[in-house]
Amino acid sequence: RLRLHDGKLIKDRRYHLRTYPNCFVAKELTDWLIDHKEAPDRETGIRLMQKLMDHYIIHHVCDEHLDYKDAKLLYRFRKDDGTFPLSKDVKVFMRGQSLYEKLVSVEESILKVREENSVKYQRTFLGCEMVDWLVQEGEVENRQEAVELGQALLEHGIIQHVSNRHHFFDSDILYHFWINFRRRRRLTELLNENSSRALSESPDSPFCLRKLNPEPGNTSFLSVQTNKEIKIVSAVRRSSITSLSGNSNPYFSAAPTLVFPPVAECNPKSVLKRPVTNEELLSPGAPYVKKTLTIVGDAVGWGFVVRGGRPCHIQAVDPGGPAAAAGMKVCQFVFSVNGVYVLHLDYQTISSLIMTGPRTLVMEVMEAIE
């Protein structure tokens, strides 16, 4: 919307002796989507705009057309005419975005990279730090209001305890923003909301890595090569505005897509140098350390491959994906998923647990001590 205002596609227009403020011509917008690589073709552009209409983002200026038509018809963003429905969910999300922008733009921000239980987290803050800041900046009247705001942000999936174990409190518990509001999102992500496939359609784990644009002749990821270390990216990657509570509000109902064509085949050869049993993992003095990872799924999925069974192990990790950003590595063993002990399960069952759970995935893994 803001880009369209800057580009003068949204402006006051006159039609049949009447002026319609802040509107755009559908056909011109479809051209703009293609020219600016937001849509590969007109059909996709129409589907994208229809999605915005379905979610009450845009509408025909006279509400005479319920469908988006690629024609010389005038449409308008509801934000520009005051008809955008500000539900509680939307208000909380917008408040969270406003606070985030304010926090990242100030010097000596309370948002920092911190480590807990050997896991690094981005955009973190202590609960008491956030309460202090909210009161000092006049965002709330008192500490009680600050706690209530923090709890609302957590319940709507804007912030989260780094291990997803606590609600928001005025204490030295560590939290982080799990939505990176400054990530540039592409409109085409809207069309991937419901395109996940059933487990039975893929012989691989549903978290099989997918390449968006695979190079000819290169059909495997570096992360499945047994003799190479994965390069772990430091930035937390794509997230979403979905509520952790599985809210059914249409603004926040997107679920992570587990597959994305075209498909890159995963190397079926195990990355483990030798089989490891549960008894070995759990025996006293075993050379393994347990780590807790919080992985926020994005539009492509979580970005890892799980293999084997009793115990399952991490076969591959997308170096640019959410799992890598959370600290996941190949050869780690899956101890628990969202609080459920899984060492005795096979990868299909674990995959099903993950698919039916929330977008934010809390996994305990066991890693060999170097």
C-alpha positions in Angstrom: 0.0 0.0 0.0 2.7 2.5 0.9 4.7 1.6 -2.2 1.7 2.2 -4.3 1.2 5.6 -2.7 4.8 6.5 -3.3 4.5 5.4 -7.0 1.4 7.5 -7.4 -0.8 4.5 -8.4 -3.0 5.4 -5.5 -4.5 8.8 -6.0 -7.7 10.7 -6.3 -9.5 9.7 -9.5 -12.6 11.1 -11.2 -15.2 8.9 -12.8 -18.7 9.9 -14.0 -18.5 13.4 -12.5 -17.5 12.0 -9.1 -14.1 12.1 -7.4 -13.0 9.0 -5.6 -10.1 9.7 -3.2 -7.1 7.4 -2.7 -8.0 4.7 -5.2 -6.2 2.7 -7.9 -7.2 1.1 -11.2 -7.2 -2.7 -11.0 -5.6 -3.2 -14.5 -2.8 -0.7 -13.7 -2.1 -2.5 -10.4 -1.9 -5.9 -12.1 0.7 -4.3 -14.5 2.6 -2.9 -11.5 2.7 -6.3 -9.7 4.3 -7.9 -12.8 6.7 -5.0 -13.4 7.9 -5.1 -9.8 8.3 -8.9 -9.7 5.5 -9.3 -7.1 3.6 -11.6 -9.5 4.9 -13.7 -12.4 1.8 -13.3 -14.5 -1.6 -11.6 -14.5 -3.4 -14.7 -13.2 -1.2 -14.8 -10.1 -1.7 -11.0 -9.7 -5.5 -11.4 -9.8 -5.3 -14.2 -7.2 -3.2 -12.1 -4.9 -5.6 -9.2 -5.0 -8.5 -11.5 -4.5 -6.8 -12.7 -1.4 -6.6 -9.2 -0.1 -10.3 -8.7 -0.9 -11.2 -11.9 0.9 -9.3 -10.6 4.0 -10.9 -7.2 3.9 -7.7 -5.4 2.9 -9.1 -3.8 -0.3 -12.5 -3.4 -1.8 -14.3 -1.9 -4.8 -14.9 1.8 -4.2 -18.7 1.4 -4.5 -18.7 -2.2 -3.2 -20.4 -3.2 -6.5 -17.9 -6.0 -7.2 -17.1 -8.7 -4.7 -14.4 -10.2 -7.0 -11.2 -8.5 -8.1 -11.5 -7.9 -11.8 -8.4 -7.1 -14.0 -10.2 -4.2 -15.7 -10.5 -0.4 -15.5 -12.3 -0.6 -12.2 -11.5 1.5 -9.1 -10.5 -0.2 -5.9 -9.2 1.1 -2.6 -7.3 0.0 0.5 -9.7 0.0 3.4 -6.9 1.5 5.5 -7.3 4.6 3.2 -11.0 5.1 3.8 -11.4 4.1 7.4 -13.3 0.8 6.7 -10.5 -1.5 7.7 -11.9 -3.8 10.5 -9.7 -3.2 13.6 -10.4 -6.3 15.6 -8.6 -7.0 18.9 -6.1 -9.3 17.1 -5.2 -6.6 14.5 -4.8 -4.0 17.2 -2.5 -6.1 19.2 -0.4 -6.9 16.1 -0.2 -3.3 15.1 0.8 -2.3 18.7 3.5 -5.0 18.7 4.8 -3.7 15.3 4.9 -0.1 16.6 6.8 -1.1 19.7 9.3 -3.2 17.7 10.0 -0.3 15.3 10.5 2.0 18.2 12.8 -0.4 20.0 15.1 -1.2 17.0 15.4 2.5 16.1 16.8 3.7 19.4 20.4 3.6 20.5 21.2 1.3 23.4 18.1 -0.7 22.7 17.1 -3.4 25.2 16.8 -5.8 22.2 20.0 -7.7 22.1 21.4 -11.1 21.0 21.6 -13.2 24.2 22.4 -16.8 24.9 20.6 -19.2 27.2 21.4 -22.9 27.7 24.0 -22.6 24.9 21.4 -21.4 22.4 21.7 -17.9 20.9 18.5 -15.9 20.4 17.9 -12.8 18.4 15.9 -9.7 19.5 15.8 -10.7 23.2 15.0 -8.7 26.3 14.3 -9.4 30.0 10.7 -9.1 31.1 11.6 -6.5 33.8 13.6 -4.5 31.1 10.5 -4.4 28.9 8.3 -3.2 31.7 10.8 -0.5 32.7 11.0 0.7 29.1 7.2 0.8 28.5 6.7 2.9 31.6 9.6 5.2 30.9 8.5 5.8 27.3 4.9 6.5 28.4 3.5 3.6 26.5 1.6 2.5 29.6 0.6 4.2 32.9 2.1 1.7 35.3 3.9 -1.6 35.6 0.7 -3.6 35.9 -0.5 -2.2 32.5 3.0 -3.1 31.1 2.6 -6.7 32.3 -0.9 -6.9 30.8 0.4 -5.5 27.5 3.3 -8.0 27.5 0.9 -10.9 28.2 -1.3 -9.8 25.3 1.7 -9.6 22.9 2.8 -13.1 24.0 -0.7 -14.6 23.7 -0.9 -13.2 20.1 2.5 -14.7 19.2 4.3 -11.3 18.9 6.8 -12.1 21.7 7.7 -15.4 23.3 9.7 -16.8 26.1 12.9 -18.1 24.5 12.2 -21.7 25.5 8.4 -21.3 25.2 7.9 -22.3 28.9 6.7 -19.1 30.6 4.0 -16.5 30.2 5.1 -12.8 30.4 6.2 -11.6 33.9 7.9 -8.6 35.4 11.1 -10.5 36.1 14.5 -11.5 34.7 13.0 -14.2 32.5 14.3 -13.9 28.9 11.9 -13.2 26.0 12.3 -12.3 22.4 10.3 -10.9 19.5 9.8 -13.9 17.2 8.3 -11.8 14.4 10.9 -9.9 12.5 8.7 -7.0 11.4 11.4 -5.6 9.1 11.7 -8.7 7.0 10.6 -7.8 3.4 7.7 -10.1 2.7 6.5 -11.0 -0.8 2.9 -11.0 -1.7 3.2 -14.4 -3.3 3.6 -15.9 0.2 -0.1 -15.3 0.6 -0.8 -18.0 -1.9 1.2 -20.7 -0.1 -1.0 -20.7 3.1 -2.8 -23.9 2.4 -0.6 -25.7 -0.1 1.0 -28.3 2.3 0.7 -31.9 1.2 -0.2 -35.0 3.2 2.6 -37.1 4.6 1.6 -40.0 2.3 2.3 -37.9 -0.8 6.0 -37.7 -0.1 8.4 -40.7 0.5 10.6 -38.2 2.4 10.2 -36.5 5.8 7.8 -33.6 5.2 10.7 -31.3 6.3 12.7 -32.4 3.3 14.6 -29.4 2.0 13.3 -27.6 -1.0 15.1 -25.5 -3.4 13.2 -22.6 -4.8 15.5 -22.2 -7.9 17.8 -25.3 -8.1 20.7 -24.9 -10.5 20.9 -27.4 -13.3 22.8 -30.5 -12.3 22.9 -29.6 -8.6 20.0 -31.4 -6.8 21.3 -31.7 -3.3 22.1 -29.4 -0.4 25.5 -29.0 1.1 23.9 -29.9 4.5 23.5 -33.5 3.5 27.1 -34.1 2.7 28.5 -36.2 5.5 32.0 -34.7 5.6 31.2 -31.0 5.6 30.1 -28.7 8.5 27.0 -26.7 7.9 27.5 -22.9 7.8 25.0 -21.6 10.4 23.5 -18.3 9.6 23.3 -15.8 12.4 20.1 -13.9 11.4 16.7 -15.3 12.4 14.9 -15.9 9.2 11.4 -15.7 8.0 8.5 -15.7 10.4 4.8 -15.0 10.3 2.0 -13.1 11.9 0.3 -16.3 13.0 -0.8 -16.4 16.6 0.8 -19.2 18.7 -2.6 -20.1 20.0 -3.8 -21.2 16.5 -6.2 -18.2 16.2 -8.7 -18.6 13.5 -8.8 -14.9 12.6 -8.3 -14.6 8.9 -5.5 -12.0 9.3 -3.3 -14.5 11.1 -4.4 -17.9 9.9 -1.4 -18.8 7.7 0.3 -22.1 8.5 3.8 -23.0 7.4 4.0 -24.6 4.0 6.0 -27.8 4.2 6.8 -28.2 0.5 7.5 -25.8 -2.3 8.1 -26.8 -5.9 10.4 -27.4 -7.6 11.6 -30.2 -5.4 15.3 -31.0 -4.7 15.9 -34.7 -3.9 17.5 -35.3 -0.5 20.5 -37.6 -0.1 19.1 -40.8 1.5 22.4 -41.9 2.9 22.5 -41.3 6.7 24.8 -38.6 8.0 25.5 -40.7 11.1 29.0 -42.4 11.2 27.4 -45.3 13.1 24.1 -46.2 14.6 23.4 -44.9 18.1 20.9 -46.5 20.6 18.8 -44.8 23.2 20.8 -46.6 25.9 23.9 -45.0 24.6 22.3 -41.5 24.6 20.9 -41.8 28.1 23.7 -43.7 29.9 25.4 -41.8 32.7 28.5 -40.0 31.5 27.6 -40.3 27.9 29.3 -37.7 25.7 26.1 -35.9 24.7 24.6 -32.6 25.8 20.9 -31.6 25.6 19.9 -28.4 24.0 16.6 -26.6 23.6 15.8 -25.0 20.2 12.9 -22.7 19.5 12.2 -22.8 15.7 9.7 -20.4 14.1 8.3 -21.9 10.9 8.2 -19.7 7.9 6.3 -19.8 4.6 8.5 -22.7 3.4 8.5 -24.8 6.6 11.1 -25.3 9.4 14.1 -26.1 7.2 15.4 -29.5 8.3 15.2 -33.2 7.5 14.5 -35.7 10.2 15.4 -39.4 9.7 15.6 -42.7 11.3 13.9 -43.8 14.5 14.4 -44.9 18.1 16.2 -42.4 18.2 15.6 -40.1 15.2 18.4 -37.8 14.0 18.7 -34.6 12.1 19.7 -35.6 8.6 20.0 -32.2 7.0 19.5 -28.5 7.8 18.8 -25.7 5.3 21.6 -23.2 6.0 19.3 -20.3 5.3 16.3 -21.7 7.2 14.7 -21.2 10.6 16.1 -24.4 12.1 19.7 -23.3 11.2 19.1 -19.9 12.8 17.9 -21.6 16.0 21.1 -23.6 16.2 20.1 -27.0 14.7 22.9 -29.1 13.3 23.1 -32.4 11.4 23.6 -35.5 13.6 21.7 -34.1 16.6 19.2 -36.6 18.1 15.6 -35.6 18.7 14.8 -35.9 22.4 11.4 -34.1 22.6 9.0 -32.1 20.4 6.8 -29.5 22.0 7.2 -31.2 25.4 6.5 -34.7 24.1 9.3 -37.3 24.7 10.1 -38.9 21.3 13.2 -40.9 21.6 11.2 -44.1 21.1 9.4 -42.9 18.0 10.1 -43.1 14.3 10.5 -40.1 12.0 7.0 -40.4 10.5 5.4 -40.1 13.9 7.6 -37.2 14.9 6.8 -35.5 11.6 3.1 -35.9 12.3 3.6 -34.4 15.7 5.3 -31.3 14.3 2.8 -30.9 11.4 -0.2 -30.9 13.8 1.5 -28.6 16.3 2.0 -24.8 16.4 4.2 -22.9 14.0 6.6 -22.2 16.8 8.4 -25.5 17.4 10.2 -26.2 20.6 12.6 -29.1 20.3 15.1 -30.7 22.7 18.0 -32.3 20.9 21.0 -34.2 22.1 24.3 -33.3 20.5 27.7 -35.1 20.7 30.3 -33.3 22.7 33.3 -32.5 20.5 
